[in-house]
């Protein structure tokens, strides 16, 4: 007969786990929370968490190409294909010819997309913003650093590993600089 390990004095099995497993446990809980919030958002505002993120970024930087959007989100362009198709089908996003290069399509919010983008309550980012209230900048930077390092190890994406604060998006050389209203871009 196999014996089970004794629970720690506080009765919490998770505190008996090695540090790496406790960290993974929190990551799984975070991933589950994001999925749950995404499903709730679908029912309440009609878009998933990833779709909402795309709307937010395109709203901040109208005129992005799908490739530029993928670079900002640190995903392969093929990862966004389905998300973009669904947003176009829902008439939240439109692809238009780039005025500077008609061979290139850029993304813009439709009026309906702008309304969805303007919703601030009941969203994943509202929950994140609320969770970050009262967290020091030092703790935010440390958390960003740990999450970036972990993501780099999981994905092999060395571009995420650059030191310092997160970079603002800047266009590829030769492309016009896109600015969000009231926002300055570094670079």
C-alpha positions in Angstrom: 0.0 0.0 0.0 1.3 3.4 -1.0 1.5 6.1 1.7 0.6 9.6 0.9 2.8 12.5 2.0 1.8 14.2 5.2 0.2 17.6 4.8 2.1 20.5 6.2 1.1 21.9 9.6 -1.0 24.6 8.0 -3.1 22.0 6.1 -2.4 23.5 2.7 -1.1 20.9 0.3 0.2 23.5 -2.1 2.6 24.8 0.5 4.2 21.4 0.5 5.0 21.7 -3.2 8.4 22.6 -4.4 8.8 26.3 -5.4 8.7 25.6 -9.1 5.4 23.6 -8.8 3.9 26.4 -6.6 4.8 28.9 -9.4 3.3 26.6 -12.1 0.2 26.2 -9.9 -0.3 30.0 -10.0 0.4 30.2 -13.7 -2.3 27.5 -14.4 -4.7 29.4 -12.1 -3.9 32.6 -14.1 -4.5 30.8 -17.4 -7.8 29.4 -16.2 -8.8 32.9 -14.9 -8.1 34.4 -18.3 -10.1 31.7 -20.1 -13.0 32.1 -17.7 -13.0 35.9 -18.1 -12.7 35.6 -21.9 -15.8 33.3 -22.0 -17.7 35.8 -19.8 -16.7 38.7 -22.0 -18.0 36.8 -25.0 -21.4 36.6 -23.5 -21.4 40.2 -22.1 -19.7 42.3 -24.8 -19.5 39.9 -27.7 -15.7 39.4 -28.0 -13.2 37.1 -26.4 -10.2 38.3 -24.4 -7.8 37.9 -27.4 -10.2 39.7 -29.7 -10.5 42.5 -27.2 -6.7 42.8 -27.0 -6.6 43.1 -30.8 -9.3 45.8 -30.7 -7.5 47.7 -28.0 -4.2 47.7 -29.9 -5.7 48.6 -33.3 -7.7 51.3 -31.5 -4.5 52.7 -30.1 -2.6 52.4 -33.3 -5.0 52.6 -36.3 -3.4 51.6 -39.6 -1.3 48.7 -38.3 -0.7 45.8 -40.7 -1.5 42.3 -39.4 2.2 41.6 -39.3 2.9 44.7 -37.2 0.1 43.7 -34.9 1.6 40.2 -34.5 4.9 41.8 -33.7 3.4 44.0 -31.0 1.6 40.9 -29.5 4.7 38.7 -29.8 2.8 36.0 -31.8 3.2 34.6 -35.2 1.0 36.3 -37.8 -0.8 33.0 -38.5 -1.9 32.9 -34.9 -3.9 36.1 -35.5 -5.5 35.0 -38.8 -8.6 33.4 -37.2 -9.0 36.3 -34.6 -8.8 38.9 -37.4 -11.3 37.0 -39.6 -13.8 36.8 -36.8 -13.5 40.5 -36.0 -13.9 41.4 -39.7 -16.9 39.0 -39.9 -18.4 40.7 -36.8 -17.9 44.1 -38.5 -15.7 45.3 -35.6 -12.6 45.6 -37.8 -11.9 46.4 -41.4 -8.9 45.8 -43.7 -8.2 48.7 -46.0 -5.4 49.5 -48.5 -2.5 51.3 -46.9 -2.5 54.8 -48.4 1.3 54.8 -48.6 1.5 51.3 -50.2 -1.6 50.0 -51.9 -0.1 46.4 -51.9 -0.3 46.4 -48.2 -3.5 46.1 -46.1 -3.9 47.9 -42.7 -6.4 47.4 -39.9 -8.9 50.0 -38.6 -11.8 49.8 -36.2 -15.3 50.2 -37.6 -17.8 52.4 -35.8 -19.1 49.2 -34.1 -15.5 48.2 -33.2 -14.9 51.6 -31.7 -17.9 51.2 -29.5 -16.7 47.7 -28.4 -13.3 49.2 -27.8 -14.7 52.0 -25.6 -16.2 49.5 -23.1 -14.1 49.6 -19.9 -16.0 47.6 -17.3 -16.3 43.8 -17.3 -13.1 43.3 -19.4 -9.9 41.4 -18.7 -7.9 44.6 -18.7 -10.3 46.2 -16.2 -9.6 43.2 -13.9 -5.9 43.5 -14.5 -5.9 47.2 -13.8 -7.8 46.6 -10.6 -5.4 43.9 -9.5 -2.4 46.3 -10.2 -3.9 49.1 -8.1 -1.6 49.6 -5.1 1.2 47.5 -6.6 4.5 49.4 -6.5 6.3 50.2 -9.8 9.2 48.1 -8.5 7.0 45.1 -8.0 5.4 45.6 -11.5 8.9 45.8 -13.1 10.0 42.6 -11.3 6.9 40.8 -12.2 7.2 41.8 -15.9 10.9 40.7 -15.8 9.9 37.2 -14.4 7.0 36.8 -16.8 9.2 37.9 -19.7 12.0 35.4 -18.7 9.5 32.6 -18.3 7.8 33.4 -21.7 11.3 33.5 -23.4 12.1 30.0 -22.0 8.8 28.6 -23.0 8.7 30.0 -26.5 12.3 30.5 -27.4 11.5 34.1 -28.3 14.7 35.9 -27.6 13.1 39.2 -28.7 11.2 39.3 -25.5 14.3 39.0 -23.4 15.7 42.5 -24.1 16.4 44.4 -20.9 14.5 47.4 -19.7 10.9 48.5 -19.8 8.6 47.2 -22.5 9.2 49.0 -25.8 6.5 51.0 -27.5 5.6 49.9 -31.0 7.5 51.6 -33.8 6.9 51.0 -37.5 9.4 49.0 -39.7 11.9 51.3 -41.4 10.5 53.0 -44.4 6.9 53.0 -43.1 5.1 56.1 -41.8 5.0 56.4 -38.1 1.5 55.8 -36.7 0.6 57.6 -33.5 -2.3 56.9 -31.2 -4.2 60.0 -30.2 -2.4 61.5 -27.1 0.3 58.9 -27.2 4.0 59.2 -27.9 6.0 56.4 -29.3 9.6 55.7 -28.4 12.1 54.7 -31.0 
